[in-house]
Amino acid sequence: MPTYKAPLRDMRFLINEVLDYPAHYAGLSNGGEATPDMVNAILEGAATWCEEVLAPINLSGDQEGCHFNAGEVTTPTGFKEAYRQFVDGGWQGLSFPTEYGGQGLPTSLSLFRTEMMGAANWSFNMYPGLSLGCINTLLRYGTEAQKSLYLPSLVSGEWTGTMCLTEPQCGTDLAQVKTRAVPQPDGSYKLTGTKMFISAGEHDLAGNIVHIVLARLPDAPAGTRGISLFVVPKFRVAKDGSAGQRNTVSCGSIEHKMGIRGSATAVLNFDEATGHLIFEPNKGLEAMFTYMNTARIGIAIQGVAHAEASFQGALAYAKDRRSMRALSGKKEPEANADALIWHADVRRMLLTQKAIAEGGRAMIYAAAQTADLMFNATLENDQASYDHYDNQLGFYTPILKGFLTEMGLEAANIGMQVFGGHGYIHEHGMEQIARDARISTLYEGTTGIQALDLLGRKVLIGTKGKCVREFTRIMLRLARANLFARGPIGTMARSIMKRAMEWNMLTLRIMLRAGKDRDLVGSASVDYLMYSGYVMMGYFLALQAEKAQTLMLSGKGAESVDFYRAKIQTAAFYFDRVLPRADAHRKSALAPTHSLMQMDNGSFAFA
């Protein structure tokens, strides 16, 4: 099985040298304690814990899975002990306010930790990961009483949280939610209904599970305008914050899944379960998006985590496994065959994985700075700043979630391919990475849903292309500064300038045509998202390459010349071999919808 090693050198390169996190943290009201020494200590501590505790129970957790018995769920061997270490280490409260027992550090530090946890053991990461959105929702929309009642135990990790949206008859289309919430004389509500696909919905890791639930009031209007949000604990909470009487919410079953088998995905039955309203009646969807955006960035990290884990396994195997001779001649004449890594096509696969992991990591770390600013605005009660950064992050989110999960899945499949037949065998661990990665393009909104959100809501309706223009201005600054540079940096700069103009033109052409053809947005959206992702990743790889060259030539970098040279070479490979895929997506996005919509439904198949 692959041996996970946290990519601390690459993480520090982005944090300290490319994105200048030290200056970023210095400008945050909650960033004063996030000094370089503190950040490095957190990274080192998280890396050690992930490598030594989480990674070793990843394969065994997949083999054993979760156990269901009469409504009770038992997690795989080792998970409970690992979770206790997670709680004792204070990892859950890293980026939450000190008034609730957290450490009050910026949000991005939790994202760095999450990446390492996810690459080491994504199934385990699901349990504390689902709590983050629950906490953020309560912080943003909960009453003071709700915050004081739930947050201390959630922030410590003693309790976990979930998000209960999906029902048997509806997933994405939340207008069909049927769960009912009936008001009671004491101000509480009785919730009745069934929720499914609830990650970490039932388990044996924590003393209580706090469910964030979408439901309808008796007089609610139809559709999404009639959805409210409630907090419903597994155990009702006493005034002193302790878990008391069991609530009438029960686990009916857990799903038998393709992957993430160590994570319990539950069917939950609410039978007049006691809950309390969060935010305003019939405005639950608005409050829920705080949770959803948190979850979607978390799933984007899954794409990078699986790309990194698969790359590490494939690279080690390609260096060790020998097969035939390189076409350009013997590379290791003392051996009976050359290592796989000498073969051009294997190098293509490895470099593709490497570019996806390093380009995706940069995309997330840059977005994390915006998330820091947004949550900092919450702490300062600065609504105008919050809205500004929320809108900015809203543009990033569907690209990160949709594109990076698709690319992470590709990287996971490539890892199996490098192994050949051995990649298909369970004990090598590569097929598990691919199975675990598969869910990432499905939950928290499929790729198609992310694409509609990006093109329809964010680009065309929400900003009329302004969000694209704002990001391409950032691209153009890098391009203009290096337009006449020699070598790969100049080549990348000229490509970035072309892509920036092309992205705006693509957006404009779709905007002009969408008014005449209503199906165009739906038909073009996934191609538009993938085009956007390829271009954005190209920018962040070029940004790393430019910084690497500057540090390499000046001799002032913290890393070796070989490290910086590899950064430039990885970016050059991406621009030559991966970025050209964007051309096909652009062409497909602009294709007429006639060929897509002309066939009668009955003609799709003939018995």
C-alpha positions in Angstrom: 0.0 0.0 0.0 1.2 3.6 -0.6 3.1 5.2 2.2 1.8 8.7 2.7 4.3 11.5 3.3 2.9 15.0 3.9 4.2 17.3 1.0 5.4 19.9 3.5 8.1 21.3 1.1 5.4 22.1 -1.5 3.0 23.4 1.1 5.7 25.7 2.6 6.7 27.0 -0.9 3.1 28.1 -1.5 2.5 29.4 2.0 5.7 31.4 2.5 7.1 32.1 -1.0 4.3 32.2 -3.6 1.2 33.5 -1.7 3.0 35.3 1.2 0.8 34.0 3.9 3.0 35.7 6.6 2.0 39.1 5.3 -1.6 37.9 4.8 -1.9 36.7 8.4 -0.3 39.9 9.7 -3.3 41.8 8.1 -6.0 39.8 9.9 -7.4 40.7 13.2 -7.2 37.0 14.2 -3.9 36.3 12.4 -1.5 37.8 15.0 -0.6 34.4 16.5 -0.2 32.7 13.1 3.5 33.5 13.0 5.8 31.5 10.6 7.0 29.5 13.6 3.5 28.8 14.8 2.4 27.8 11.3 5.3 25.5 10.8 4.7 23.8 14.1 1.1 23.2 13.2 2.1 21.8 9.8 4.8 19.5 11.3 2.4 18.3 14.1 -0.4 17.6 11.6 2.0 15.8 9.2 3.3 13.5 11.9 -0.1 12.6 13.2 -1.5 11.9 9.6 1.6 9.9 8.6 1.8 7.8 11.8 -1.8 7.5 13.0 -4.3 8.0 10.1 -2.5 6.6 7.1 -1.8 3.2 8.7 -5.6 2.6 9.3 -6.7 3.7 5.8 -6.5 0.4 4.1 -7.7 -1.7 7.1 -10.6 0.8 7.5 -11.6 0.2 3.9 -11.4 -3.6 4.3 -13.4 -3.7 7.5 -15.9 -0.9 6.9 -18.5 0.3 9.3 -20.8 -2.1 11.2 -24.6 -1.5 11.6 -26.6 -3.2 14.3 -30.1 -2.2 15.4 -29.6 1.5 14.8 -26.1 1.6 16.2 -22.9 2.1 14.1 -19.4 1.0 15.0 -16.5 2.5 13.0 -13.5 0.4 11.8 -10.8 -0.7 14.2 -8.5 2.2 15.2 -10.9 5.0 14.2 -12.1 5.6 17.7 -8.6 5.8 19.2 -7.5 8.1 16.3 -10.5 10.4 16.9 -9.7 10.6 20.6 -6.2 11.8 19.6 -7.7 14.3 17.2 -9.8 15.7 20.1 -7.0 15.7 22.6 -4.7 17.5 20.2 -7.2 20.3 19.9 -7.3 19.9 16.1 -11.0 20.6 15.6 -10.9 24.0 17.3 -7.8 25.3 15.4 -9.7 28.0 13.5 -12.7 28.7 15.7 -13.2 31.5 18.2 -11.6 31.3 21.6 -14.8 32.2 23.3 -16.1 28.7 22.4 -12.9 26.9 23.2 -11.1 27.2 19.9 -7.7 28.6 19.2 -8.9 31.5 17.2 -6.5 31.0 14.3 -7.3 31.8 10.6 -9.5 29.4 8.6 -6.8 28.5 6.1 -4.8 26.6 8.8 -7.7 24.2 9.1 -7.7 23.7 5.3 -4.0 22.9 5.4 -4.6 20.3 8.1 -7.6 18.9 6.2 -5.6 18.3 3.1 -3.1 16.1 5.0 -5.8 14.3 6.8 -7.7 13.7 3.6 -4.7 12.3 1.7 -3.8 10.1 4.6 -7.4 8.7 5.3 -10.4 10.4 3.6 -12.9 8.2 5.3 -11.7 9.2 8.8 -11.6 12.9 7.7 -15.3 12.8 6.9 -16.2 12.6 10.6 -14.7 15.8 11.9 -15.0 17.4 8.4 -18.8 17.4 8.4 -18.7 19.3 11.7 -17.0 22.3 10.2 -20.1 23.4 8.2 -22.3 22.8 11.2 -20.1 25.1 13.3 -19.9 27.7 10.7 -23.7 27.7 10.2 -24.3 28.2 13.9 -21.6 30.9 14.2 -23.2 32.8 11.3 -26.9 32.3 11.9 -27.5 30.7 15.3 -28.9 32.6 18.3 -26.6 33.4 21.2 -28.3 30.7 23.2 -27.7 28.1 20.4 -24.1 29.1 20.1 -23.4 28.8 23.9 -25.3 25.5 24.0 -23.7 23.7 21.0 -20.5 25.3 20.0 -18.2 24.5 22.9 -18.6 20.8 22.4 -18.6 21.0 18.6 -15.4 23.1 18.6 -13.7 20.8 21.0 -14.6 17.8 18.8 -16.4 16.0 21.7 -19.5 16.3 19.5 -19.7 16.1 15.7 -22.2 17.7 13.3 -24.0 16.7 10.1 -25.9 18.3 7.2 -29.3 16.7 6.5 -30.6 17.8 3.1 -31.2 14.8 0.8 -34.4 12.8 1.0 -35.4 9.6 -0.9 -37.4 11.6 -3.4 -34.9 14.5 -3.9 -31.3 15.3 -3.9 -30.3 18.5 -5.7 -33.9 19.6 -6.2 -34.5 20.8 -2.6 -37.9 22.2 -3.6 -39.2 18.6 -3.1 -38.2 18.4 0.6 -41.0 16.9 2.6 -39.7 16.7 6.1 -42.1 18.7 8.3 -41.4 20.9 11.3 -44.4 21.6 13.6 -44.1 24.5 16.2 -44.5 23.7 19.8 -45.8 26.0 22.7 -42.3 26.1 24.2 -40.7 27.5 21.0 -39.2 24.2 19.8 -40.3 22.2 16.8 -41.2 18.6 16.2 -39.5 17.3 13.0 -40.8 14.3 11.1 -39.3 12.8 7.9 -36.5 10.7 6.4 -33.1 11.9 5.3 -30.6 9.8 3.4 -26.9 9.9 2.3 -26.0 11.6 5.6 -22.3 11.4 6.0 -21.3 10.7 9.6 -25.0 10.6 10.5 -24.4 7.9 13.1 -21.2 6.6 14.7 -19.4 5.7 17.9 -16.7 8.4 17.9 -18.4 11.3 19.8 -20.8 11.8 22.7 -23.4 13.6 20.6 -24.2 14.3 16.9 -25.8 17.7 16.0 -27.8 17.6 12.9 -28.5 20.6 10.7 -31.8 19.8 9.1 -33.8 21.3 6.2 -37.6 21.0 6.8 -40.9 22.8 6.1 -43.2 24.7 8.5 -46.9 23.8 8.2 -47.7 27.2 6.5 -44.6 27.3 4.3 -44.9 28.4 0.7 -44.1 25.8 -2.0 -40.7 25.3 -3.5 -37.4 26.5 -2.1 -38.9 29.6 -0.7 -40.6 27.5 1.9 -37.6 25.7 3.5 -36.4 26.4 7.0 -33.3 25.2 8.8 -33.2 23.5 12.2 -30.7 22.2 14.7 -31.6 18.7 15.9 -29.3 16.9 18.3 -29.1 13.1 18.6 -29.2 13.7 22.4 -31.2 16.6 23.7 -29.0 19.2 25.3 -29.5 20.3 28.9 -29.1 23.9 29.9 -25.6 23.2 31.2 -24.6 22.0 27.7 -24.4 18.3 28.6 -26.0 15.6 26.4 -29.2 14.3 28.1 -32.2 12.4 26.9 -32.1 10.6 23.5 -34.0 12.5 20.8 -36.4 10.7 18.5 -33.9 10.6 15.6 -32.7 7.1 14.7 -30.4 5.5 12.1 -32.4 3.1 9.8 -29.4 1.8 7.9 -26.1 2.7 6.5 -25.2 2.6 2.8 -23.0 -0.2 1.2 -20.8 2.0 -0.9 -18.2 1.8 -3.7 -15.6 3.7 -1.6 -15.0 5.7 1.6 -16.2 2.6 3.4 -14.8 3.7 6.7 -17.2 6.6 6.7 -20.8 5.8 7.8 -23.3 7.2 5.3 -26.7 6.9 7.1 -30.4 6.9 6.5 -31.9 9.0 9.4 -35.5 8.9 10.5 -36.9 11.8 12.4 -40.0 10.9 14.3 -41.3 14.1 16.0 -37.7 14.8 16.9 -37.2 18.0 18.9 -35.3 20.7 17.1 -34.9 24.5 17.1 -35.1 27.0 14.3 -31.9 28.5 12.9 -32.2 31.9 11.3 -35.6 33.1 9.9 -38.6 31.0 8.9 -38.5 30.0 5.2 -35.0 31.3 4.7 -33.2 28.0 5.5 -31.7 27.7 2.0 -29.9 31.0 2.4 -28.4 29.9 5.7 -27.7 26.4 4.4 -25.3 27.8 1.7 -22.9 28.8 4.5 -22.7 25.1 5.2 -22.6 24.1 1.5 -19.8 26.5 0.6 -17.8 25.1 3.5 -18.5 21.6 2.4 -17.7 22.3 -1.3 -14.3 23.7 -0.6 -13.7 20.7 1.6 -14.6 18.4 -1.2 -12.3 20.3 -3.6 -9.5 19.5 -1.1 -10.5 15.8 -1.7 -9.5 16.2 -5.3 -6.0 17.4 -4.4 -5.7 14.9 -1.5 -6.4 11.9 -3.8 -4.1 13.3 -6.5 -1.3 13.6 -4.1 -1.8 10.2 -2.5 -2.1 8.4 -5.9 1.0 10.3 -7.2 3.1 9.3 -4.2 2.1 5.6 -4.7 2.6 5.7 -8.4 6.0 7.5 -8.2 7.4 5.0 -5.8 6.2 2.1 -7.9 7.5 3.6 -11.2 11.0 4.0 -9.6 11.1 0.4 -8.3 9.3 -1.6 -11.0 11.3 -2.6 -14.0 10.0 -3.4 -17.5 11.7 -3.4 -20.8 14.3 -0.9 -22.0 13.7 2.8 -22.6 13.2 3.6 -26.3 16.2 6.0 -26.2 18.5 3.3 -24.9 19.5 1.5 -21.7 19.2 3.7 -18.7 20.2 1.2 -16.1 22.5 -1.2 -17.9 23.4 -3.1 -14.6 19.8 -4.2 -14.3 17.8 -6.6 -16.4 15.4 -3.9 -17.4 14.8 -0.1 -16.9 12.5 1.3 -14.2 9.1 2.3 -15.4 9.9 6.0 -14.8 12.3 6.0 -17.8 9.4 5.4 -20.2 8.0 8.5 -21.8 4.3 7.5 -21.4 4.8 6.7 -17.7 6.5 10.1 -17.2 3.5 11.7 -18.9 1.2 10.0 -16.4 3.4 10.9 -13.4 3.8 14.5 -14.5 0.0 14.8 -15.1 -0.6 13.7 -11.5 2.1 16.0 -10.2 0.7 19.0 -12.0 -2.9 18.3 -10.8 -1.8 18.0 -7.2 0.5 21.1 -7.2 -1.7 23.2 -9.4 -4.8 22.3 -7.4 -3.1 22.9 -4.1 -2.2 26.4 -5.2 -5.8 27.1 -6.3 -7.2 26.1 -2.9 -4.5 27.9 -0.9 -5.3 31.1 -2.8 -9.0 30.7 -2.3 -8.3 30.0 1.4 -6.9 33.6 1.8 -10.3 34.9 0.6 -12.0 32.5 3.1 -9.8 34.0 5.8 -10.9 37.5 5.0 -14.6 36.5 4.8 -14.6 34.8 8.2 -12.5 37.6 9.7 -15.3 40.0 8.5 -17.8 37.8 10.4 -15.7 38.1 13.6 -15.6 41.9 13.1 -19.4 42.2 12.2 -18.4 43.8 9.0 -21.3 42.8 6.7 -20.1 44.8 3.6 -16.7 43.1 3.7 -18.3 39.7 4.4 -20.5 40.1 1.3 -17.6 41.2 -0.9 -15.4 38.2 0.0 -18.4 35.8 0.0 -19.1 36.8 -3.6 -15.4 36.5 -4.5 -15.3 33.0 -2.9 -18.5 32.1 -4.6 -16.8 32.4 -8.0 -13.9 30.1 -6.9 -16.1 27.5 -5.2 -17.8 25.7 -8.2 -14.5 25.7 -10.1 -12.6 24.3 -7.2 -15.3 21.7 -6.3 -16.2 20.7 -9.9 -12.9 20.9 -11.7 -10.5 19.7 -9.0 -12.6 16.6 -8.1 -12.7 15.6 -11.8 -9.0 16.1 -12.0 -8.4 14.3 -8.7 -10.4 11.3 -10.0 -8.3 11.4 -13.2 -5.1 11.4 -11.1 -6.4 8.5 -9.0 -7.1 6.4 -12.1 -3.7 7.3 -13.6 -2.1 5.9 -10.4 -3.8 2.6 -11.0 -2.7 2.7 -14.7 1.0 3.2 -13.6 0.7 0.0 -11.5 -0.8 -2.0 -14.4 -2.6 -5.1 -13.2 -1.2 -4.6 -9.7 -3.2 -1.4 -9.5 -6.4 -3.4 -9.7 -5.5 -5.5 -6.7 -6.8 -4.3 -3.3 -3.7 -4.8 -1.1 -1.7 -2.3 -3.2 -4.1 0.5 -2.1 -4.3 2.2 -5.5 -7.8 1.0 -6.4 -9.0 2.2 -3.0 -7.9 5.7 -3.8 -9.8 5.6 -7.1 -12.9 4.3 -5.4 -12.7 6.9 -2.6 -12.1 9.6 -5.2 -15.2 8.7 -7.2 -17.7 10.1 -4.7 -16.1 13.5 -4.9 -17.6 14.4 -8.2 -21.1 13.4 -6.9 -21.8 14.7 -3.4 -22.2 18.3 -2.4 -23.5 18.9 -5.9 -22.4 16.9 -8.9 -20.1 18.4 -11.5 -23.1 19.4 -13.6 -24.6 21.2 -10.7 -21.4 23.1 -10.0 -21.2 24.0 -13.7 -24.7 25.4 -13.7 -23.9 27.3 -10.5 -20.8 28.8 -12.1 -22.1 29.7 -15.6 -25.7 30.4 -14.7 -25.8 31.9 -11.2 -22.3 33.3 -10.8 -21.2 34.4 -14.3 -24.3 35.2 -16.4 -27.0 36.2 -13.8 -25.0 37.2 -10.8 -22.2 39.3 -12.3 -22.8 39.4 -16.1 -19.2 38.2 -16.6 -17.7 40.6 -14.1 -16.3 37.8 -11.9 -14.4 36.4 -14.9 -13.1 39.9 -15.9 -11.8 40.4 -12.3 -9.9 37.1 -12.3 -8.5 37.6 -15.8 -7.1 41.0 -14.7 -5.0 39.1 -12.1 -3.9 36.8 -14.9 -3.0 39.7 -17.2 -0.8 41.3 -14.5 1.4 38.2 -14.4 1.4 37.9 -18.1 2.4 41.5 -18.8 5.2 41.4 -16.3 6.8 38.4 -18.1 5.6 38.9 -21.7 9.0 39.4 -23.2 10.9 37.0 -20.9 12.9 34.3 -22.6 12.4 30.6 -22.0 9.4 28.8 -20.5 8.3 31.7 -18.3 7.8 34.0 -21.3 6.1 31.2 -23.2 3.7 30.7 -20.3 3.1 34.4 -20.0 2.0 34.7 -23.6 -0.3 31.7 -23.3 -1.9 33.2 -20.1 -2.5 36.5 -21.9 -4.2 34.6 -24.8 -6.3 32.5 -22.4 -7.4 35.6 -20.4 -8.8 37.3 -23.5 -10.2 34.0 -24.8 -12.0 33.3 -21.5 -13.7 36.7 -21.6 -14.7 36.2 -25.2 -16.1 32.7 -24.5 -18.2 34.2 -21.7 -19.5 37.0 -23.9 -20.4 34.7 -26.7 -22.4 32.3 -24.5 -24.1 35.3 -22.8 -25.2 36.7 -26.2 -26.5 33.4 -27.5 -28.1 32.2 -24.2 -30.9 34.8 -24.6 -32.0 33.1 -27.9 -31.4 29.5 -26.9 -32.4 28.6 -23.3 -30.8 25.2 -23.5 -27.3 26.6 -24.3 -26.4 27.3 -20.6 -27.2 23.7 -19.7 -25.4 22.2 -22.7 -22.3 24.5 -22.3 -21.9 24.6 -18.6 -19.7 21.5 -17.9 -17.4 22.4 -20.8 -17.3 26.0 -19.5 -16.4 24.9 -16.0 -13.7 22.6 -17.3 -12.3 25.3 -19.5 -12.3 27.7 -16.6 -10.5 25.1 -14.4 -7.8 24.4 -16.9 -7.1 28.1 -17.4 -7.1 28.9 -13.7 -4.8 26.0 -12.9 -2.5 27.1 -15.7 -2.3 30.6 -14.1 -1.4 29.2 -10.7 1.3 26.8 -12.1 2.8 29.7 -14.0 2.7 31.8 -10.9 4.7 29.1 -9.1 7.1 28.8 -12.0 7.8 32.5 -12.1 8.5 32.6 -8.3 10.6 29.5 -8.5 12.8 31.1 -11.3 13.2 34.3 -9.3 14.3 32.5 -6.2 16.5 30.1 -8.1 18.3 33.0 -9.8 18.6 35.1 -6.7 19.7 32.2 -4.5 17.4 33.6 -1.7 14.9 30.8 -1.6 14.4 28.3 1.2 14.5 25.4 -1.1 17.1 23.7 -3.4 17.8 24.6 -7.0 16.4 21.2 -8.0 13.1 21.9 -6.2 12.7 25.2 -8.0 13.7 23.8 -11.4 11.2 21.0 -11.0 8.5 23.7 -10.4 9.3 25.3 -13.7 9.4 22.0 -15.5 6.1 20.8 -14.1 4.4 24.0 -15.3 6.0 23.7 -18.7 4.7 20.2 -19.0 1.2 21.4 -18.1 1.2 24.1 -20.7 2.5 21.8 -23.4 0.4 18.6 -22.6 -2.6 19.4 -20.4 -3.7 23.0 -21.0 -4.5 22.3 -24.7 -7.5 20.3 -23.5 -9.1 23.7 -22.8 -9.4 24.2 -26.6 -11.7 21.2 -27.0 -13.9 22.4 -24.1 -14.2 25.9 -25.6 -15.2 24.5 -28.9 -17.7 22.1 -27.4 -19.2 24.8 -25.2 -20.0 26.9 -28.2 -21.5 24.0 -30.3 -25.2 24.5 -31.2 -27.7 22.7 -29.1 -29.6 21.2 -32.0 -27.7 18.0 -32.2 -28.1 17.6 -28.4 -31.8 18.2 -28.2 -33.2 17.0 -31.5 -33.7 13.3 -30.7 -37.1 12.1 -29.5 -37.0 10.6 -26.0 -38.4 7.4 -27.3 -35.6 7.1 -29.9 -32.8 6.8 -27.4 -33.1 3.0 -27.4 -35.1 0.4 -29.3 -36.1 -2.9 -27.7 
